[in-house]
Amino acid sequence: MTEWEALRQECLRCHACTLAETRTNVVFGVGNRNSKLMLIGEGPGEQEDLQGEPFVGPAGKLLDDMLSIIDLYRRENCYICNIVKCRPPRNRDPLETEQDACIGFLRNQVALVRPQIIVCLGRIAAKRLIDPEYRITRQHGQWVRKGDFWMTAIYHPSALLRDVTK
Ligand code: URA
């Protein structure tokens, strides 16, 4: 079994937090595992939970449109996943404890993809991965070098759907 498959299997079996009790599917990630770019959201929503793939609901459609403008396509040249791999009930923010329980999977995914660029989709991912004090309104689009990666955050596509002035 490849390292990727071992990681995916472990993730699919995970019961490290209570989100496992209410999930339909674990949403591990999608895309080219050799991409230079990783996009990281906060956690699966309803459609993602049902289909087992990140960003397949309305926010995902917007994300795909945004990416296509710069010639990025989820199955070709980027890798998309989330901080937590199981849907938080009623789409609430994932709890710190849930993030802690899940973050190892993401760390392993990042280590296997070895991207040059990581883009956080929204506040939750930016706070977890860039800076706990991250202010998405003030800092979105700013680039920071962290270890081997260039990182930035953009508004979450769901926030863009809610507020067209963003
Ligand atoms: N929002 C996220 O943060 N991730 C998804 O996969 C879907 C919606």
Backbone and ligand atoms as CSV (ligand in chain L), in Angstrom:
chain,resi,resn,atom,element,x,y,z
A,1,MET,N,N,0.849,-1.209,0.000
A,1,MET,CA,C,0.000,0.000,0.000
A,1,MET,C,C,0.884,1.258,0.000
A,2,THR,N,N,0.523,2.243,-0.806
A,2,THR,CA,C,1.310,3.485,-0.824
A,2,THR,C,C,1.070,4.272,0.470
A,3,GLU,N,N,1.988,5.203,0.719
A,3,GLU,CA,C,1.809,6.058,1.899
A,3,GLU,C,C,0.483,6.815,1.840
A,4,TRP,N,N,0.155,7.264,0.620
A,4,TRP,CA,C,-1.107,7.995,0.440
A,4,TRP,C,C,-2.299,7.120,0.793
A,5,GLU,N,N,-2.290,5.899,0.279
A,5,GLU,CA,C,-3.423,5.011,0.512
A,5,GLU,C,C,-3.515,4.653,1.997
A,6,ALA,N,N,-2.351,4.454,2.635
A,6,ALA,CA,C,-2.361,4.134,4.075
A,6,ALA,C,C,-2.967,5.301,4.863
A,7,LEU,N,N,-2.579,6.524,4.472
A,7,LEU,CA,C,-3.104,7.702,5.168
A,7,LEU,C,C,-4.613,7.841,4.952
A,8,ARG,N,N,-5.038,7.634,3.717
A,8,ARG,CA,C,-6.465,7.754,3.397
A,8,ARG,C,C,-7.281,6.706,4.163
A,9,GLN,N,N,-6.760,5.497,4.196
A,9,GLN,CA,C,-7.466,4.421,4.906
A,9,GLN,C,C,-7.585,4.738,6.396
A,10,GLU,N,N,-6.491,5.239,6.965
A,10,GLU,CA,C,-6.507,5.590,8.396
A,10,GLU,C,C,-7.541,6.699,8.651
A,11,CYS,N,N,-7.577,7.660,7.750
A,11,CYS,CA,C,-8.518,8.777,7.888
A,11,CYS,C,C,-9.963,8.275,7.773
A,12,LEU,N,N,-10.210,7.385,6.822
A,12,LEU,CA,C,-11.572,6.877,6.617
A,12,LEU,C,C,-12.071,6.095,7.839
A,13,ARG,N,N,-11.134,5.544,8.598
A,13,ARG,CA,C,-11.510,4.739,9.787
A,13,ARG,C,C,-11.553,5.563,11.072
A,14,CYS,N,N,-11.164,6.840,10.963
A,14,CYS,CA,C,-10.911,7.629,12.180
A,14,CYS,C,C,-12.160,7.845,13.043
A,15,HIS,N,N,-11.972,7.687,14.343
A,15,HIS,CA,C,-13.020,8.023,15.323
A,15,HIS,C,C,-12.428,8.863,16.450
A,16,ALA,N,N,-11.451,9.707,16.109
A,16,ALA,CA,C,-10.740,10.463,17.149
A,16,ALA,C,C,-11.585,11.588,17.751
A,17,CYS,N,N,-12.655,11.981,17.083
A,17,CYS,CA,C,-13.552,12.986,17.702
A,17,CYS,C,C,-14.996,12.620,17.389
A,18,THR,N,N,-15.914,13.365,17.987
A,18,THR,CA,C,-17.327,12.974,17.885
A,18,THR,C,C,-17.937,13.283,16.513
A,19,LEU,N,N,-17.219,14.027,15.671
A,19,LEU,CA,C,-17.754,14.275,14.321
A,19,LEU,C,C,-17.924,12.960,13.553
A,20,ALA,N,N,-17.153,11.960,13.956
A,20,ALA,CA,C,-17.250,10.644,13.301
A,20,ALA,C,C,-18.650,10.052,13.466
A,21,GLU,N,N,-19.328,10.415,14.565
A,21,GLU,CA,C,-20.629,9.808,14.857
A,21,GLU,C,C,-21.733,10.320,13.944
A,22,THR,N,N,-21.558,11.533,13.420
A,22,THR,CA,C,-22.640,12.134,12.627
A,22,THR,C,C,-22.303,12.222,11.139
A,23,ARG,N,N,-21.096,11.795,10.760
A,23,ARG,CA,C,-20.727,11.942,9.348
A,23,ARG,C,C,-21.410,10.869,8.483
A,24,THR,N,N,-21.602,11.211,7.206
A,24,THR,CA,C,-21.976,10.207,6.213
A,24,THR,C,C,-20.702,9.665,5.581
A,25,ASN,N,N,-19.845,10.596,5.152
A,25,ASN,CA,C,-18.551,10.219,4.560
A,25,ASN,C,C,-17.433,11.056,5.153
A,26,VAL,N,N,-16.269,10.472,5.253
A,26,VAL,CA,C,-15.057,11.239,5.524
A,26,VAL,C,C,-14.683,11.935,4.213
A,27,VAL,N,N,-14.302,13.215,4.332
A,27,VAL,CA,C,-13.936,13.985,3.136
A,27,VAL,C,C,-12.426,14.208,3.183
A,28,PHE,N,N,-11.701,13.322,2.548
A,28,PHE,CA,C,-10.244,13.286,2.710
A,28,PHE,C,C,-9.560,14.392,1.911
A,29,GLY,N,N,-9.877,14.496,0.633
A,29,GLY,CA,C,-9.237,15.508,-0.216
A,29,GLY,C,C,-9.358,15.092,-1.663
A,30,VAL,N,N,-9.107,16.045,-2.554
A,30,VAL,CA,C,-9.218,15.754,-3.980
A,30,VAL,C,C,-8.119,16.494,-4.735
A,31,GLY,N,N,-7.672,15.910,-5.806
A,31,GLY,CA,C,-6.765,16.652,-6.681
A,31,GLY,C,C,-5.503,15.912,-7.011
A,32,ASN,N,N,-4.636,16.647,-7.671
A,32,ASN,CA,C,-3.347,16.119,-8.087
A,32,ASN,C,C,-2.394,16.151,-6.893
A,33,ARG,N,N,-1.932,14.984,-6.511
A,33,ARG,CA,C,-1.091,14.874,-5.309
A,33,ARG,C,C,0.323,15.386,-5.532
A,34,ASN,N,N,0.620,15.815,-6.747
A,34,ASN,CA,C,1.933,16.411,-7.029
A,34,ASN,C,C,1.814,17.895,-7.367
A,35,SER,N,N,0.751,18.524,-6.900
A,35,SER,CA,C,0.518,19.928,-7.259
A,35,SER,C,C,1.467,20.863,-6.535
A,36,LYS,N,N,1.679,22.016,-7.157
A,36,LYS,CA,C,2.452,23.068,-6.499
A,36,LYS,C,C,1.567,23.867,-5.546
A,37,LEU,N,N,0.266,23.708,-5.702
A,37,LEU,CA,C,-0.693,24.515,-4.938
A,37,LEU,C,C,-1.651,23.635,-4.149
A,38,MET,N,N,-1.781,23.942,-2.846
A,38,MET,CA,C,-2.810,23.305,-2.013
A,38,MET,C,C,-3.786,24.371,-1.553
A,39,LEU,N,N,-5.060,24.044,-1.601
A,39,LEU,CA,C,-6.111,24.937,-1.090
A,39,LEU,C,C,-6.759,24.238,0.096
A,40,ILE,N,N,-6.872,24.965,1.205
A,40,ILE,CA,C,-7.353,24.308,2.424
A,40,ILE,C,C,-8.527,25.074,3.029
A,41,GLY,N,N,-9.663,24.408,3.105
A,41,GLY,CA,C,-10.863,24.986,3.702
A,41,GLY,C,C,-10.999,24.579,5.156
A,42,GLU,N,N,-12.187,24.819,5.721
A,42,GLU,CA,C,-12.336,24.515,7.152
A,42,GLU,C,C,-12.887,23.118,7.405
A,43,GLY,N,N,-13.920,22.749,6.714
A,43,GLY,CA,C,-14.504,21.430,6.944
A,43,GLY,C,C,-15.656,21.208,5.992
A,44,PRO,N,N,-16.032,19.943,5.798
A,44,PRO,CA,C,-17.089,19.622,4.848
A,44,PRO,C,C,-18.434,20.211,5.251
A,45,GLY,N,N,-19.215,20.591,4.251
A,45,GLY,CA,C,-20.610,20.968,4.464
A,45,GLY,C,C,-21.508,19.797,4.092
A,46,GLU,N,N,-22.782,20.088,3.890
A,46,GLU,CA,C,-23.761,19.021,3.659
A,46,GLU,C,C,-23.447,18.209,2.396
A,47,GLN,N,N,-23.240,18.903,1.293
A,47,GLN,CA,C,-22.995,18.204,0.031
A,47,GLN,C,C,-21.692,17.414,0.071
A,48,GLU,N,N,-20.691,18.014,0.722
A,48,GLU,CA,C,-19.391,17.351,0.817
A,48,GLU,C,C,-19.519,16.067,1.626
A,49,ASP,N,N,-20.284,16.156,2.719
A,49,ASP,CA,C,-20.520,14.984,3.571
A,49,ASP,C,C,-21.232,13.880,2.786
A,50,LEU,N,N,-22.185,14.287,1.957
A,50,LEU,CA,C,-22.946,13.294,1.185
A,50,LEU,C,C,-22.110,12.680,0.066
A,51,GLN,N,N,-21.240,13.501,-0.528
A,51,GLN,CA,C,-20.505,13.026,-1.717
A,51,GLN,C,C,-19.075,12.592,-1.413
A,52,GLY,N,N,-18.566,12.945,-0.233
A,52,GLY,CA,C,-17.205,12.532,0.131
A,52,GLY,C,C,-16.112,13.292,-0.590
A,53,GLU,N,N,-16.445,14.487,-1.096
A,53,GLU,CA,C,-15.439,15.293,-1.809
A,53,GLU,C,C,-15.540,16.744,-1.340
A,54,PRO,N,N,-14.373,17.406,-1.142
A,54,PRO,CA,C,-14.435,18.791,-0.673
A,54,PRO,C,C,-14.980,19.764,-1.727
A,55,PHE,N,N,-15.641,20.769,-1.238
A,55,PHE,CA,C,-16.081,21.893,-2.082
A,55,PHE,C,C,-16.852,21.437,-3.322
A,56,VAL,N,N,-17.947,20.719,-3.080
A,56,VAL,CA,C,-18.819,20.318,-4.189
A,56,VAL,C,C,-20.200,20.968,-4.101
A,57,GLY,N,N,-20.458,21.751,-3.047
A,57,GLY,CA,C,-21.710,22.481,-2.920
A,57,GLY,C,C,-21.602,23.826,-3.629
A,58,PRO,N,N,-22.493,24.753,-3.291
A,58,PRO,CA,C,-22.498,26.064,-3.953
A,58,PRO,C,C,-21.157,26.803,-3.821
A,59,ALA,N,N,-20.540,26.746,-2.643
A,59,ALA,CA,C,-19.244,27.416,-2.458
A,59,ALA,C,C,-18.181,26.767,-3.348
A,60,GLY,N,N,-18.302,25.465,-3.525
A,60,GLY,CA,C,-17.354,24.737,-4.364
A,60,GLY,C,C,-17.477,25.130,-5.825
A,61,LYS,N,N,-18.729,25.352,-6.262
A,61,LYS,CA,C,-18.927,25.780,-7.659
A,61,LYS,C,C,-18.235,27.124,-7.870
A,62,LEU,N,N,-18.411,28.021,-6.887
A,62,LEU,CA,C,-17.756,29.332,-7.010
A,62,LEU,C,C,-16.235,29.157,-7.004
A,63,LEU,N,N,-15.744,28.305,-6.114
A,63,LEU,CA,C,-14.295,28.068,-6.053
A,63,LEU,C,C,-13.779,27.541,-7.399
A,64,ASP,N,N,-14.482,26.573,-7.966
A,64,ASP,CA,C,-14.058,26.033,-9.272
A,64,ASP,C,C,-14.021,27.136,-10.327
A,65,ASP,N,N,-15.039,28.009,-10.304
A,65,ASP,CA,C,-15.068,29.121,-11.287
A,65,ASP,C,C,-13.877,30.044,-11.079
A,66,MET,N,N,-13.608,30.377,-9.802
A,66,MET,CA,C,-12.477,31.273,-9.509
A,66,MET,C,C,-11.163,30.642,-9.975
A,67,LEU,N,N,-11.021,29.354,-9.719
A,67,LEU,CA,C,-9.769,28.676,-10.091
A,67,LEU,C,C,-9.615,28.594,-11.608
A,68,SER,N,N,-10.731,28.352,-12.302
A,68,SER,CA,C,-10.630,28.176,-13.760
A,68,SER,C,C,-10.152,29.459,-14.441
A,69,ILE,N,N,-10.444,30.598,-13.829
A,69,ILE,CA,C,-9.996,31.882,-14.402
A,69,ILE,C,C,-8.471,31.930,-14.492
A,70,ILE,N,N,-7.817,31.255,-13.560
A,70,ILE,CA,C,-6.345,31.237,-13.598
A,70,ILE,C,C,-5.821,29.831,-13.968
A,71,ASP,N,N,-6.645,29.135,-14.758
A,71,ASP,CA,C,-6.230,27.835,-15.312
A,71,ASP,C,C,-5.895,26.787,-14.266
A,72,LEU,N,N,-6.642,26.800,-13.194
A,72,LEU,CA,C,-6.477,25.753,-12.186
A,72,LEU,C,C,-7.745,24.907,-12.157
A,73,TYR,N,N,-7.535,23.612,-12.079
A,73,TYR,CA,C,-8.649,22.666,-12.133
A,73,TYR,C,C,-8.415,21.586,-11.086
A,74,ARG,N,N,-9.461,21.293,-10.312
A,74,ARG,CA,C,-9.283,20.436,-9.126
A,74,ARG,C,C,-8.669,19.075,-9.418
A,75,ARG,N,N,-8.912,18.520,-10.552
A,75,ARG,CA,C,-8.356,17.183,-10.802
A,75,ARG,C,C,-7.046,17.222,-11.579
A,76,GLU,N,N,-6.602,18.426,-11.889
A,76,GLU,CA,C,-5.402,18.520,-12.745
A,76,GLU,C,C,-4.195,19.124,-12.060
A,77,ASN,N,N,-4.359,20.310,-11.497
A,77,ASN,CA,C,-3.154,21.022,-11.059
A,77,ASN,C,C,-3.297,21.717,-9.704
A,78,CYS,N,N,-4.178,21.219,-8.861
A,78,CYS,CA,C,-4.180,21.672,-7.471
A,78,CYS,C,C,-4.709,20.538,-6.590
A,79,TYR,N,N,-4.509,20.697,-5.280
A,79,TYR,CA,C,-5.004,19.700,-4.336
A,79,TYR,C,C,-5.846,20.436,-3.303
A,80,ILE,N,N,-7.047,19.947,-3.045
A,80,ILE,CA,C,-7.995,20.647,-2.178
A,80,ILE,C,C,-8.386,19.747,-1.005
A,81,CYS,N,N,-8.296,20.290,0.195
A,81,CYS,CA,C,-8.761,19.527,1.357
A,81,CYS,C,C,-9.186,20.509,2.461
A,82,ASN,N,N,-9.410,19.991,3.637
A,82,ASN,CA,C,-9.939,20.791,4.739
A,82,ASN,C,C,-9.157,20.550,6.024
A,83,ILE,N,N,-9.342,21.460,6.974
A,83,ILE,CA,C,-8.747,21.287,8.307
A,83,ILE,C,C,-9.360,20.066,8.998
A,84,VAL,N,N,-10.689,19.985,9.001
A,84,VAL,CA,C,-11.325,18.771,9.536
A,84,VAL,C,C,-11.992,18.002,8.401
A,85,LYS,N,N,-11.945,16.698,8.526
A,85,LYS,CA,C,-12.362,15.836,7.417
A,85,LYS,C,C,-13.807,15.353,7.543
A,86,CYS,N,N,-14.450,15.666,8.656
A,86,CYS,CA,C,-15.850,15.265,8.844
A,86,CYS,C,C,-16.703,16.504,9.095
A,87,ARG,N,N,-17.956,16.456,8.666
A,87,ARG,CA,C,-18.827,17.633,8.722
A,87,ARG,C,C,-19.219,17.992,10.152
A,88,PRO,N,N,-18.981,19.229,10.557
A,88,PRO,CA,C,-19.519,19.674,11.845
A,88,PRO,C,C,-21.043,19.849,11.718
A,89,PRO,N,N,-21.797,19.378,12.710
A,89,PRO,CA,C,-23.260,19.469,12.636
A,89,PRO,C,C,-23.724,20.888,12.328
A,90,ARG,N,N,-24.709,21.002,11.466
A,90,ARG,CA,C,-25.296,22.286,11.045
A,90,ARG,C,C,-24.247,23.279,10.546
A,91,ASN,N,N,-23.137,22.760,10.073
A,91,ASN,CA,C,-22.056,23.591,9.507
A,91,ASN,C,C,-21.461,24.591,10.491
A,92,ARG,N,N,-21.520,24.276,11.788
A,92,ARG,CA,C,-20.865,25.171,12.749
A,92,ARG,C,C,-19.353,25.113,12.529
A,93,ASP,N,N,-18.657,26.131,13.100
A,93,ASP,CA,C,-17.200,26.120,13.014
A,93,ASP,C,C,-16.670,24.867,13.711
A,94,PRO,N,N,-15.635,24.240,13.142
A,94,PRO,CA,C,-15.048,23.103,13.869
A,94,PRO,C,C,-14.402,23.562,15.176
A,95,LEU,N,N,-14.646,22.807,16.248
A,95,LEU,CA,C,-14.082,23.145,17.556
A,95,LEU,C,C,-12.567,22.959,17.527
A,96,GLU,N,N,-11.912,23.687,18.427
A,96,GLU,CA,C,-10.449,23.549,18.562
A,96,GLU,C,C,-10.059,22.071,18.780
A,97,THR,N,N,-10.833,21.397,19.621
A,97,THR,CA,C,-10.511,19.987,19.931
A,97,THR,C,C,-10.671,19.091,18.699
A,98,GLU,N,N,-11.672,19.409,17.874
A,98,GLU,CA,C,-11.876,18.639,16.639
A,98,GLU,C,C,-10.731,18.911,15.661
A,99,GLN,N,N,-10.328,20.178,15.596
A,99,GLN,CA,C,-9.194,20.522,14.722
A,99,GLN,C,C,-7.934,19.796,15.198
A,100,ASP,N,N,-7.734,19.808,16.515
A,100,ASP,CA,C,-6.544,19.140,17.075
A,100,ASP,C,C,-6.540,17.652,16.731
A,101,ALA,N,N,-7.724,17.043,16.814
A,101,ALA,CA,C,-7.822,15.601,16.558
A,101,ALA,C,C,-7.530,15.276,15.093
A,102,CYS,N,N,-7.790,16.233,14.205
A,102,CYS,CA,C,-7.734,15.964,12.761
A,102,CYS,C,C,-6.468,16.491,12.089
A,103,ILE,N,N,-5.778,17.428,12.720
A,103,ILE,CA,C,-4.735,18.190,12.023
A,103,ILE,C,C,-3.579,17.304,11.539
A,104,GLY,N,N,-3.371,16.182,12.205
A,104,GLY,CA,C,-2.296,15.276,11.791
A,104,GLY,C,C,-2.488,14.769,10.364
A,105,PHE,N,N,-3.749,14.525,9.991
A,105,PHE,CA,C,-4.000,14.078,8.610
A,105,PHE,C,C,-3.565,15.158,7.626
A,106,LEU,N,N,-3.919,16.406,7.942
A,106,LEU,CA,C,-3.537,17.507,7.049
A,106,LEU,C,C,-2.015,17.655,6.987
A,107,ARG,N,N,-1.375,17.567,8.136
A,107,ARG,CA,C,0.093,17.688,8.146
A,107,ARG,C,C,0.725,16.617,7.255
A,108,ASN,N,N,0.199,15.413,7.332
A,108,ASN,CA,C,0.709,14.336,6.472
A,108,ASN,C,C,0.403,14.593,4.997
A,109,GLN,N,N,-0.783,15.126,4.726
A,109,GLN,CA,C,-1.115,15.438,3.326
A,109,GLN,C,C,-0.145,16.485,2.770
A,110,VAL,N,N,0.117,17.529,3.590
A,110,VAL,CA,C,1.041,18.585,3.153
A,110,VAL,C,C,2.438,17.989,2.925
A,111,ALA,N,N,2.859,17.102,3.816
A,111,ALA,CA,C,4.194,16.493,3.699
A,111,ALA,C,C,4.301,15.641,2.432
A,112,LEU,N,N,3.191,15.012,2.045
A,112,LEU,CA,C,3.222,14.161,0.845
A,112,LEU,C,C,3.111,14.979,-0.443
A,113,VAL,N,N,2.279,16.007,-0.435
A,113,VAL,CA,C,2.140,16.850,-1.642
A,113,VAL,C,C,3.389,17.719,-1.827
A,114,ARG,N,N,3.938,18.218,-0.751
A,114,ARG,CA,C,5.053,19.170,-0.781
A,114,ARG,C,C,4.780,20.336,-1.752
A,115,PRO,N,N,3.692,21.103,-1.485
A,115,PRO,CA,C,3.351,22.204,-2.387
A,115,PRO,C,C,4.322,23.375,-2.208
A,116,GLN,N,N,4.329,24.253,-3.176
A,116,GLN,CA,C,5.088,25.499,-2.998
A,116,GLN,C,C,4.204,26.549,-2.326
A,117,ILE,N,N,2.916,26.460,-2.631
A,117,ILE,CA,C,1.970,27.490,-2.171
A,117,ILE,C,C,0.795,26.830,-1.458
A,118,ILE,N,N,0.425,27.413,-0.315
A,118,ILE,CA,C,-0.779,26.968,0.396
A,118,ILE,C,C,-1.721,28.158,0.514
A,119,VAL,N,N,-2.929,28.002,0.026
A,119,VAL,CA,C,-3.935,29.058,0.146
A,119,VAL,C,C,-5.008,28.595,1.125
A,120,CYS,N,N,-5.168,29.356,2.184
A,120,CYS,CA,C,-6.211,29.070,3.167
A,120,CYS,C,C,-7.511,29.683,2.675
A,121,LEU,N,N,-8.569,28.876,2.695
A,121,LEU,CA,C,-9.865,29.378,2.273
A,121,LEU,C,C,-10.646,29.762,3.530
A,122,GLY,N,N,-10.591,31.046,3.859
A,122,GLY,CA,C,-11.355,31.550,4.994
A,122,GLY,C,C,-10.591,31.637,6.293
A,123,ARG,N,N,-11.288,32.225,7.246
A,123,ARG,CA,C,-10.746,32.582,8.553
A,123,ARG,C,C,-10.254,31.381,9.370
A,124,ILE,N,N,-11.043,30.337,9.386
A,124,ILE,CA,C,-10.705,29.196,10.265
A,124,ILE,C,C,-9.367,28.576,9.847
A,125,ALA,N,N,-9.209,28.349,8.547
A,125,ALA,CA,C,-7.954,27.754,8.063
A,125,ALA,C,C,-6.792,28.724,8.272
A,126,ALA,N,N,-7.044,30.021,8.043
A,126,ALA,CA,C,-5.964,31.006,8.202
A,126,ALA,C,C,-5.504,31.078,9.653
A,127,LYS,N,N,-6.460,31.036,10.576
A,127,LYS,CA,C,-6.089,31.095,12.001
A,127,LYS,C,C,-5.314,29.847,12.401
A,128,ARG,N,N,-5.727,28.734,11.878
A,128,ARG,CA,C,-5.064,27.486,12.259
A,128,ARG,C,C,-3.683,27.352,11.626
A,129,LEU,N,N,-3.546,27.809,10.384
A,129,LEU,CA,C,-2.319,27.492,9.636
A,129,LEU,C,C,-1.349,28.659,9.521
A,130,ILE,N,N,-1.854,29.892,9.592
A,130,ILE,CA,C,-0.940,31.033,9.426
A,130,ILE,C,C,-0.662,31.694,10.769
A,131,ASP,N,N,-1.718,32.101,11.466
A,131,ASP,CA,C,-1.521,32.863,12.703
A,131,ASP,C,C,-2.833,32.833,13.497
A,132,PRO,N,N,-2.797,32.429,14.763
A,132,PRO,CA,C,-4.031,32.387,15.563
A,132,PRO,C,C,-4.720,33.758,15.656
A,133,GLU,N,N,-3.938,34.807,15.446
A,133,GLU,CA,C,-4.515,36.161,15.512
A,133,GLU,C,C,-4.911,36.693,14.130
A,134,TYR,N,N,-4.916,35.825,13.129
A,134,TYR,CA,C,-5.166,36.266,11.752
A,134,TYR,C,C,-6.499,36.996,11.636
A,135,ARG,N,N,-6.476,38.148,10.955
A,135,ARG,CA,C,-7.709,38.923,10.696
A,135,ARG,C,C,-7.970,38.875,9.192
A,136,ILE,N,N,-8.965,38.096,8.809
A,136,ILE,CA,C,-9.182,37.860,7.382
A,136,ILE,C,C,-9.528,39.161,6.643
A,137,THR,N,N,-10.268,40.046,7.290
A,137,THR,CA,C,-10.652,41.301,6.609
A,137,THR,C,C,-9.423,42.155,6.300
A,138,ARG,N,N,-8.479,42.181,7.242
A,138,ARG,CA,C,-7.289,43.028,7.070
A,138,ARG,C,C,-6.182,42.344,6.302
A,139,GLN,N,N,-6.052,41.045,6.461
A,139,GLN,CA,C,-4.827,40.382,5.986
A,139,GLN,C,C,-5.006,39.499,4.743
A,140,HIS,N,N,-6.256,39.334,4.290
A,140,HIS,CA,C,-6.436,38.425,3.147
A,140,HIS,C,C,-5.602,38.912,1.952
A,141,GLY,N,N,-5.004,37.976,1.278
A,141,GLY,CA,C,-4.175,38.328,0.112
A,141,GLY,C,C,-2.725,38.644,0.452
A,142,GLN,N,N,-2.411,38.822,1.721
A,142,GLN,CA,C,-0.998,39.049,2.090
A,142,GLN,C,C,-0.248,37.712,2.076
A,143,TRP,N,N,0.967,37.725,1.569
A,143,TRP,CA,C,1.761,36.501,1.484
A,143,TRP,C,C,2.725,36.411,2.654
A,144,VAL,N,N,2.828,35.219,3.215
A,144,VAL,CA,C,3.837,34.997,4.264
A,144,VAL,C,C,4.626,33.734,3.927
A,145,ARG,N,N,5.909,33.761,4.258
A,145,ARG,CA,C,6.732,32.577,4.075
A,145,ARG,C,C,6.711,31.802,5.388
A,146,LYS,N,N,6.305,30.540,5.344
A,146,LYS,CA,C,6.301,29.711,6.564
A,146,LYS,C,C,6.998,28.416,6.233
A,147,GLY,N,N,8.171,28.222,6.792
A,147,GLY,CA,C,8.926,27.007,6.480
A,147,GLY,C,C,9.175,26.914,4.987
A,148,ASP,N,N,8.730,25.810,4.413
A,148,ASP,CA,C,8.983,25.567,2.986
A,148,ASP,C,C,7.929,26.194,2.075
A,149,PHE,N,N,6.940,26.870,2.656
A,149,PHE,CA,C,5.778,27.263,1.851
A,149,PHE,C,C,5.561,28.764,1.811
A,150,TRP,N,N,5.030,29.220,0.682
A,150,TRP,CA,C,4.403,30.537,0.642
A,150,TRP,C,C,2.937,30.344,0.965
A,151,MET,N,N,2.437,31.166,1.888
A,151,MET,CA,C,1.044,31.000,2.308
A,151,MET,C,C,0.285,32.310,2.224
A,152,THR,N,N,-0.996,32.181,1.907
A,152,THR,CA,C,-1.887,33.320,1.982
A,152,THR,C,C,-3.280,32.802,2.337
A,153,ALA,N,N,-4.194,33.730,2.560
A,153,ALA,CA,C,-5.598,33.351,2.776
A,153,ALA,C,C,-6.468,34.254,1.923
A,154,ILE,N,N,-7.566,33.699,1.475
A,154,ILE,CA,C,-8.571,34.511,0.785
A,154,ILE,C,C,-9.898,34.316,1.518
A,155,TYR,N,N,-10.851,35.196,1.238
A,155,TYR,CA,C,-12.174,35.000,1.830
A,155,TYR,C,C,-12.710,33.634,1.436
A,156,HIS,N,N,-13.407,33.013,2.363
A,156,HIS,CA,C,-14.035,31.731,2.064
A,156,HIS,C,C,-15.095,31.946,0.979
A,157,PRO,N,N,-15.157,31.043,-0.016
A,157,PRO,CA,C,-16.166,31.241,-1.063
A,157,PRO,C,C,-17.591,31.345,-0.524
A,158,SER,N,N,-17.919,30.685,0.592
A,158,SER,CA,C,-19.281,30.861,1.147
A,158,SER,C,C,-19.498,32.277,1.635
A,159,ALA,N,N,-18.433,32.900,2.169
A,159,ALA,CA,C,-18.558,34.298,2.621
A,159,ALA,C,C,-18.795,35.203,1.409
A,160,LEU,N,N,-18.140,34.875,0.293
A,160,LEU,CA,C,-18.333,35.666,-0.926
A,160,LEU,C,C,-19.754,35.507,-1.451
A,161,LEU,N,N,-20.306,34.315,-1.290
A,161,LEU,CA,C,-21.695,34.094,-1.751
A,161,LEU,C,C,-22.688,34.845,-0.874
A,162,ARG,N,N,-22.353,34.967,0.421
A,162,ARG,CA,C,-23.245,35.669,1.362
A,162,ARG,C,C,-23.174,37.181,1.180
A,163,ASP,N,N,-21.980,37.692,0.837
A,163,ASP,CA,C,-21.745,39.147,0.852
A,163,ASP,C,C,-20.962,39.529,-0.409
A,164,VAL,N,N,-21.688,40.038,-1.398
A,164,VAL,CA,C,-21.047,40.346,-2.686
A,164,VAL,C,C,-20.118,41.556,-2.618
A,165,THR,N,N,-20.178,42.311,-1.504
A,165,THR,CA,C,-19.301,43.483,-1.387
A,165,THR,C,C,-17.889,43.104,-0.944
A,166,LYS,N,N,-17.691,41.845,-0.569
A,166,LYS,CA,C,-16.353,41.418,-0.075
A,166,LYS,C,C,-15.314,41.450,-1.189
L,1,URA,N1,N,-16.512,24.677,3.089
L,1,URA,C1,C,-15.286,24.231,3.434
L,1,URA,O1,O,-14.559,24.879,4.174
L,1,URA,N2,N,-14.908,23.059,2.940
L,1,URA,C2,C,-15.652,22.323,2.114
L,1,URA,O2,O,-15.202,21.261,1.702
L,1,URA,C3,C,-16.917,22.819,1.766
L,1,URA,C4,C,-17.338,23.993,2.264
